[in-house]
Amino acid sequence: MWGLVAGVVSYPAFAWYGKRYLDGQGLERGFTRTVLVLLMATILSSALGYGVAWMASTPQSRNSQAQLQKKGTASWLTS
């Protein structure tokens, strides 16, 4: 849950900083720049949210999630 909150709250900050950074680089405004800012902010906020969620989870829950993923992958590979 904390990862989702961190990702949503950080997105506008990453987008604002991205626009400001590209202004400083002299990249002209347009569709390509807008998409670049969108992708950059999405990737950074998603990475931050994943990191916060990983830090907030307990080692036991991470281990059980890994075991479930291994079981799911193994059953997918054998069918």
C-alpha positions as CSV (number, residue, x, y, z in Angstrom):
1,M,0.0,0.0,0.0
2,W,2.8,2.4,0.9
3,G,4.4,1.7,-2.5
4,L,1.2,2.8,-4.3
5,V,1.0,6.0,-2.2
6,A,4.7,6.8,-2.9
7,G,4.3,6.2,-6.6
8,V,1.2,8.4,-6.9
9,V,2.5,11.2,-4.8
10,S,5.9,11.2,-6.6
11,Y,4.6,11.2,-10.1
12,P,3.8,15.0,-10.3
13,A,7.2,15.8,-8.8
14,F,9.1,13.7,-11.3
15,A,7.0,15.1,-14.2
16,W,7.7,18.7,-13.0
17,Y,11.4,18.0,-12.6
18,G,11.5,16.3,-16.0
19,K,9.9,19.3,-17.7
20,R,12.3,21.7,-16.0
21,Y,15.3,19.6,-16.9
22,L,14.3,19.4,-20.5
23,D,13.8,23.2,-20.5
24,G,17.4,23.6,-19.3
25,Q,18.6,21.3,-22.1
26,G,16.9,23.4,-24.7
27,L,14.6,20.7,-26.0
28,E,11.7,22.3,-27.8
29,R,8.2,21.7,-26.6
30,G,6.1,19.3,-28.6
31,F,4.6,15.8,-28.6
32,T,7.9,14.0,-28.4
33,R,9.0,15.9,-25.3
34,T,5.6,15.4,-23.7
35,V,5.8,11.6,-24.2
36,L,9.4,11.6,-23.0
37,V,8.4,13.4,-19.8
38,L,5.4,11.0,-19.4
39,L,7.6,7.9,-19.7
40,M,10.3,9.2,-17.5
41,A,7.9,10.2,-14.7
42,T,6.1,6.9,-15.0
43,I,9.3,4.8,-14.9
44,L,10.7,6.7,-12.0
45,S,7.5,6.8,-9.9
46,S,7.0,3.1,-10.6
47,A,10.5,2.3,-9.5
48,L,10.1,4.3,-6.3
49,G,6.8,2.7,-5.5
50,Y,8.3,-0.8,-6.1
51,G,11.2,0.1,-3.8
52,V,9.0,1.4,-1.1
53,A,6.8,-1.7,-1.3
54,W,9.8,-3.9,-1.1
55,M,11.2,-2.1,1.9
56,A,7.8,-2.1,3.7
57,S,7.2,-5.8,3.3
58,T,8.6,-8.4,5.7
59,P,11.2,-10.9,4.6
60,Q,8.7,-13.8,5.3
61,S,6.2,-12.3,2.8
62,R,8.8,-11.7,0.2
63,N,10.0,-15.4,0.6
64,S,6.4,-16.7,0.3
65,Q,5.8,-14.5,-2.8
66,A,9.0,-15.9,-4.4
67,Q,7.9,-19.5,-3.7
68,L,4.5,-18.8,-5.3
69,Q,6.1,-17.3,-8.4
70,K,8.4,-20.3,-8.7
71,K,5.5,-22.7,-8.5
72,G,3.6,-20.7,-11.1
73,T,6.5,-20.6,-13.4
74,A,7.3,-24.3,-13.0
75,S,3.7,-25.3,-13.7
76,W,3.7,-23.0,-16.8
77,L,6.9,-24.5,-18.1
78,T,5.8,-28.1,-17.7
79,S,2.5,-27.7,-19.4
